[in-house]
Amino acid sequence: MLHENTRGSEVLCELGAGIFRLFRHFHSDVKTTIGIELIQTYIDNRDDKSAIAIQGNIEDFESLLEREGWLDKIDTIVIIDVLEHLHKEEAYDILKRAQKRVKRILAFTPLGFDEQSGADEYDFARPGLKGKFTESQRADAIESQRHKSAWQALDFETLGFQKVIVDVNYHRKGEGAIWARWDK
């Protein structure tokens, strides 16, 4: 899904890039990949070292990209498994601001509310991450992984996303997921 939907994109920014594991799935048209990630340990141990990494809160994506000289160059924003970690109003605000800045947004989130109180032990035992977190960093990572909002197809349709796919058999524990694409 990512490969085909990033065709035609040249400068792509993933909000909440984590360990940058999705970058290898983007189309070869993408010449520059940028990831904004809150947790510095994820950036330091990311899978894709060729991607430009910016540490910061995704709610500040515009000022972070402007500071680095990329704000007016981004044509696509990808936000995968992130929206559910924000309060709905915060997520709507980010998506609306992104719609003013780019020509395409790709979003993926669990369908409905997927109970997750924080990062689990798997997050800390991944290859390259085991033993890399201080207790303070671990606490921040756990809090950042807590789910705060529920999503339905109508949420994206209301924001003008033209392509919304609901797959009830996808995501963790078979709880379902939403893929959404918006084009200017």
MIBAVO-840222 format. One record per residue (C-alpha): residue number from 1; chain; y, x, z. Coordinates in steps of 0.02 Angstrom, whole numbers, always signed. Example, Ala and Ser with C-alpha at 12.3 -4.5 7.8 and 13.67 -1.06 7.14 Angstrom:
% MIBAVO-840222
<torlo resi="1" chain="A" Y="-225" X="+615" Z="+390"/>
<torlo resi="2" chain="A" Y="-53" X="+684" Z="+357"/>
//
This chain:
% MIBAVO-840222
<torlo resi="1" chain="A" Y="+0" X="+0" Z="+0"/>
<torlo resi="2" chain="A" Y="+123" X="+139" Z="+44"/>
<torlo resi="3" chain="A" Y="+88" X="+240" Z="-114"/>
<torlo resi="4" chain="A" Y="+123" X="+98" Z="-235"/>
<torlo resi="5" chain="A" Y="+271" X="+28" Z="-137"/>
<torlo resi="6" chain="A" Y="+361" X="+195" Z="-129"/>
<torlo resi="7" chain="A" Y="+354" X="+219" Z="-319"/>
<torlo resi="8" chain="A" Y="+532" X="+243" Z="-381"/>
<torlo resi="9" chain="A" Y="+596" X="+304" Z="-213"/>
<torlo resi="10" chain="A" Y="+672" X="+477" Z="-209"/>
<torlo resi="11" chain="A" Y="+742" X="+500" Z="-33"/>
<torlo resi="12" chain="A" Y="+642" X="+408" Z="+98"/>
<torlo resi="13" chain="A" Y="+671" X="+394" Z="+285"/>
<torlo resi="14" chain="A" Y="+539" X="+336" Z="+407"/>
<torlo resi="15" chain="A" Y="+610" X="+263" Z="+567"/>
<torlo resi="16" chain="A" Y="+495" X="+301" Z="+713"/>
<torlo resi="17" chain="A" Y="+397" X="+434" Z="+619"/>
<torlo resi="18" chain="A" Y="+286" X="+484" Z="+766"/>
<torlo resi="19" chain="A" Y="+184" X="+634" Z="+712"/>
<torlo resi="20" chain="A" Y="+233" X="+608" Z="+528"/>
<torlo resi="21" chain="A" Y="+54" X="+564" Z="+479"/>
<torlo resi="22" chain="A" Y="+101" X="+434" Z="+347"/>
<torlo resi="23" chain="A" Y="+204" X="+550" Z="+237"/>
<torlo resi="24" chain="A" Y="+52" X="+605" Z="+137"/>
<torlo resi="25" chain="A" Y="+30" X="+424" Z="+78"/>
<torlo resi="26" chain="A" Y="+199" X="+411" Z="-8"/>
<torlo resi="27" chain="A" Y="+213" X="+412" Z="-198"/>
<torlo resi="28" chain="A" Y="+248" X="+577" Z="-286"/>
<torlo resi="29" chain="A" Y="+415" X="+505" Z="-344"/>
<torlo resi="30" chain="A" Y="+476" X="+536" Z="-166"/>
<torlo resi="31" chain="A" Y="+564" X="+705" Z="-172"/>
<torlo resi="32" chain="A" Y="+633" X="+709" Z="+6"/>
<torlo resi="33" chain="A" Y="+555" X="+635" Z="+162"/>
<torlo resi="34" chain="A" Y="+650" X="+618" Z="+324"/>
<torlo resi="35" chain="A" Y="+581" X="+558" Z="+488"/>
<torlo resi="36" chain="A" Y="+680" X="+499" Z="+638"/>
<torlo resi="37" chain="A" Y="+580" X="+509" Z="+799"/>
<torlo resi="38" chain="A" Y="+630" X="+490" Z="+981"/>
<torlo resi="39" chain="A" Y="+492" X="+598" Z="+1058"/>
<torlo resi="40" chain="A" Y="+523" X="+784" Z="+1028"/>
<torlo resi="41" chain="A" Y="+340" X="+828" Z="+1066"/>
<torlo resi="42" chain="A" Y="+287" X="+722" Z="+916"/>
<torlo resi="43" chain="A" Y="+411" X="+812" Z="+805"/>
<torlo resi="44" chain="A" Y="+357" X="+984" Z="+867"/>
<torlo resi="45" chain="A" Y="+175" X="+943" Z="+830"/>
<torlo resi="46" chain="A" Y="+196" X="+838" Z="+672"/>
<torlo resi="47" chain="A" Y="+69" X="+832" Z="+532"/>
<torlo resi="48" chain="A" Y="+195" X="+858" Z="+391"/>
<torlo resi="49" chain="A" Y="+303" X="+1011" Z="+424"/>
<torlo resi="50" chain="A" Y="+388" X="+995" Z="+254"/>
<torlo resi="51" chain="A" Y="+473" X="+832" Z="+304"/>
<torlo resi="52" chain="A" Y="+648" X="+840" Z="+377"/>
<torlo resi="53" chain="A" Y="+635" X="+793" Z="+561"/>
<torlo resi="54" chain="A" Y="+779" X="+717" Z="+657"/>
<torlo resi="55" chain="A" Y="+761" X="+687" Z="+843"/>
<torlo resi="56" chain="A" Y="+845" X="+530" Z="+906"/>
<torlo resi="57" chain="A" Y="+837" X="+344" Z="+937"/>
<torlo resi="58" chain="A" Y="+808" X="+242" Z="+780"/>
<torlo resi="59" chain="A" Y="+943" X="+121" Z="+836"/>
<torlo resi="60" chain="A" Y="+1063" X="+264" Z="+795"/>
<torlo resi="61" chain="A" Y="+988" X="+298" Z="+624"/>
<torlo resi="62" chain="A" Y="+1154" X="+287" Z="+532"/>
<torlo resi="63" chain="A" Y="+1246" X="+414" Z="+640"/>
<torlo resi="64" chain="A" Y="+1094" X="+529" Z="+644"/>
<torlo resi="65" chain="A" Y="+1078" X="+527" Z="+454"/>
<torlo resi="66" chain="A" Y="+1266" X="+547" Z="+431"/>
<torlo resi="67" chain="A" Y="+1268" X="+697" Z="+548"/>
<torlo resi="68" chain="A" Y="+1133" X="+779" Z="+442"/>
<torlo resi="69" chain="A" Y="+1216" X="+733" Z="+276"/>
<torlo resi="70" chain="A" Y="+1084" X="+608" Z="+219"/>
<torlo resi="71" chain="A" Y="+1158" X="+437" Z="+254"/>
<torlo resi="72" chain="A" Y="+1220" X="+401" Z="+77"/>
<torlo resi="73" chain="A" Y="+1068" X="+482" Z="-6"/>
<torlo resi="74" chain="A" Y="+928" X="+376" Z="+70"/>
<torlo resi="75" chain="A" Y="+859" X="+245" Z="-49"/>
<torlo resi="76" chain="A" Y="+708" X="+185" Z="+52"/>
<torlo resi="77" chain="A" Y="+676" X="+153" Z="+236"/>
<torlo resi="78" chain="A" Y="+500" X="+136" Z="+302"/>
<torlo resi="79" chain="A" Y="+471" X="+63" Z="+475"/>
<torlo resi="80" chain="A" Y="+286" X="+53" Z="+518"/>
<torlo resi="81" chain="A" Y="+213" X="+2" Z="+686"/>
<torlo resi="82" chain="A" Y="+386" X="+14" Z="+765"/>
<torlo resi="83" chain="A" Y="+471" X="-156" Z="+762"/>
<torlo resi="84" chain="A" Y="+357" X="-225" Z="+897"/>
<torlo resi="85" chain="A" Y="+418" X="-88" Z="+1016"/>
<torlo resi="86" chain="A" Y="+595" X="-157" Z="+1007"/>
<torlo resi="87" chain="A" Y="+672" X="-316" Z="+1071"/>
<torlo resi="88" chain="A" Y="+686" X="-438" Z="+925"/>
<torlo resi="89" chain="A" Y="+878" X="-432" Z="+922"/>
<torlo resi="90" chain="A" Y="+876" X="-241" Z="+914"/>
<torlo resi="91" chain="A" Y="+749" X="-243" Z="+773"/>
<torlo resi="92" chain="A" Y="+846" X="-375" Z="+674"/>
<torlo resi="93" chain="A" Y="+1004" X="-271" Z="+693"/>
<torlo resi="94" chain="A" Y="+917" X="-114" Z="+627"/>
<torlo resi="95" chain="A" Y="+843" X="-208" Z="+478"/>
<torlo resi="96" chain="A" Y="+1010" X="-292" Z="+435"/>
<torlo resi="97" chain="A" Y="+1103" X="-126" Z="+442"/>
<torlo resi="98" chain="A" Y="+968" X="-45" Z="+336"/>
<torlo resi="99" chain="A" Y="+987" X="-183" Z="+206"/>
<torlo resi="100" chain="A" Y="+1169" X="-130" Z="+184"/>
<torlo resi="101" chain="A" Y="+1121" X="+52" Z="+159"/>
<torlo resi="102" chain="A" Y="+965" X="+64" Z="+51"/>
<torlo resi="103" chain="A" Y="+884" X="-15" Z="-100"/>
<torlo resi="104" chain="A" Y="+712" X="-42" Z="-18"/>
<torlo resi="105" chain="A" Y="+637" X="-72" Z="+153"/>
<torlo resi="106" chain="A" Y="+452" X="-70" Z="+192"/>
<torlo resi="107" chain="A" Y="+397" X="-139" Z="+359"/>
<torlo resi="108" chain="A" Y="+230" X="-159" Z="+445"/>
<torlo resi="109" chain="A" Y="+199" X="-237" Z="+615"/>
<torlo resi="110" chain="A" Y="+64" X="-330" Z="+710"/>
<torlo resi="111" chain="A" Y="+54" X="-518" Z="+681"/>
<torlo resi="112" chain="A" Y="+114" X="-610" Z="+835"/>
<torlo resi="113" chain="A" Y="+116" X="-520" Z="+1000"/>
<torlo resi="114" chain="A" Y="-7" X="-378" Z="+1018"/>
<torlo resi="115" chain="A" Y="-17" X="-340" Z="+1204"/>
<torlo resi="116" chain="A" Y="+15" X="-155" Z="+1230"/>
<torlo resi="117" chain="A" Y="+91" X="-97" Z="+1392"/>
<torlo resi="118" chain="A" Y="+117" X="+81" Z="+1333"/>
<torlo resi="119" chain="A" Y="+35" X="+232" Z="+1253"/>
<torlo resi="120" chain="A" Y="-148" X="+250" Z="+1291"/>
<torlo resi="121" chain="A" Y="-249" X="+408" Z="+1322"/>
<torlo resi="122" chain="A" Y="-290" X="+420" Z="+1137"/>
<torlo resi="123" chain="A" Y="-107" X="+454" Z="+1100"/>
<torlo resi="124" chain="A" Y="-110" X="+606" Z="+1213"/>
<torlo resi="125" chain="A" Y="-281" X="+671" Z="+1158"/>
<torlo resi="126" chain="A" Y="-247" X="+676" Z="+971"/>
<torlo resi="127" chain="A" Y="-279" X="+846" Z="+891"/>
<torlo resi="128" chain="A" Y="-122" X="+951" Z="+911"/>
<torlo resi="129" chain="A" Y="-53" X="+843" Z="+1052"/>
<torlo resi="130" chain="A" Y="-176" X="+871" Z="+1194"/>
<torlo resi="131" chain="A" Y="-90" X="+960" Z="+1338"/>
<torlo resi="132" chain="A" Y="+80" X="+961" Z="+1249"/>
<torlo resi="133" chain="A" Y="+167" X="+831" Z="+1357"/>
<torlo resi="134" chain="A" Y="+252" X="+865" Z="+1522"/>
<torlo resi="135" chain="A" Y="+240" X="+723" Z="+1648"/>
<torlo resi="136" chain="A" Y="+418" X="+669" Z="+1606"/>
<torlo resi="137" chain="A" Y="+383" X="+672" Z="+1419"/>
<torlo resi="138" chain="A" Y="+222" X="+576" Z="+1448"/>
<torlo resi="139" chain="A" Y="+317" X="+441" Z="+1544"/>
<torlo resi="140" chain="A" Y="+445" X="+427" Z="+1403"/>
<torlo resi="141" chain="A" Y="+307" X="+415" Z="+1273"/>
<torlo resi="142" chain="A" Y="+217" X="+280" Z="+1372"/>
<torlo resi="143" chain="A" Y="+376" X="+177" Z="+1388"/>
<torlo resi="144" chain="A" Y="+420" X="+196" Z="+1203"/>
<torlo resi="145" chain="A" Y="+248" X="+126" Z="+1155"/>
<torlo resi="146" chain="A" Y="+265" X="-35" Z="+1257"/>
<torlo resi="147" chain="A" Y="+271" X="-191" Z="+1148"/>
<torlo resi="148" chain="A" Y="+426" X="-299" Z="+1171"/>
<torlo resi="149" chain="A" Y="+425" X="-424" Z="+1027"/>
<torlo resi="150" chain="A" Y="+313" X="-538" Z="+925"/>
<torlo resi="151" chain="A" Y="+327" X="-552" Z="+735"/>
<torlo resi="152" chain="A" Y="+285" X="-686" Z="+609"/>
<torlo resi="153" chain="A" Y="+306" X="-694" Z="+420"/>
<torlo resi="154" chain="A" Y="+455" X="-810" Z="+441"/>
<torlo resi="155" chain="A" Y="+550" X="-672" Z="+532"/>
<torlo resi="156" chain="A" Y="+550" X="-567" Z="+374"/>
<torlo resi="157" chain="A" Y="+578" X="-713" Z="+256"/>
<torlo resi="158" chain="A" Y="+732" X="-761" Z="+358"/>
<torlo resi="159" chain="A" Y="+799" X="-585" Z="+331"/>
<torlo resi="160" chain="A" Y="+775" X="-602" Z="+143"/>
<torlo resi="161" chain="A" Y="+618" X="-496" Z="+123"/>
<torlo resi="162" chain="A" Y="+548" X="-546" Z="-46"/>
<torlo resi="163" chain="A" Y="+368" X="-493" Z="-21"/>
<torlo resi="164" chain="A" Y="+280" X="-537" Z="+142"/>
<torlo resi="165" chain="A" Y="+93" X="-518" Z="+160"/>
<torlo resi="166" chain="A" Y="-2" X="-578" Z="+313"/>
<torlo resi="167" chain="A" Y="-176" X="-507" Z="+339"/>
<torlo resi="168" chain="A" Y="-261" X="-589" Z="+488"/>
<torlo resi="169" chain="A" Y="-405" X="-464" Z="+479"/>
<torlo resi="170" chain="A" Y="-301" X="-307" Z="+492"/>
<torlo resi="171" chain="A" Y="-232" X="-206" Z="+636"/>
<torlo resi="172" chain="A" Y="-306" X="-159" Z="+801"/>
<torlo resi="173" chain="A" Y="-441" X="-274" Z="+869"/>
<torlo resi="174" chain="A" Y="-429" X="-384" Z="+715"/>
<torlo resi="175" chain="A" Y="-270" X="-467" Z="+777"/>
<torlo resi="176" chain="A" Y="-183" X="-469" Z="+609"/>
<torlo resi="177" chain="A" Y="-32" X="-383" Z="+532"/>
<torlo resi="178" chain="A" Y="+118" X="-412" Z="+422"/>
<torlo resi="179" chain="A" Y="+173" X="-304" Z="+275"/>
<torlo resi="180" chain="A" Y="+348" X="-342" Z="+213"/>
<torlo resi="181" chain="A" Y="+453" X="-273" Z="+71"/>
<torlo resi="182" chain="A" Y="+637" X="-299" Z="+39"/>
<torlo resi="183" chain="A" Y="+727" X="-242" Z="-119"/>
<torlo resi="184" chain="A" Y="+914" X="-249" Z="-151"/>
//
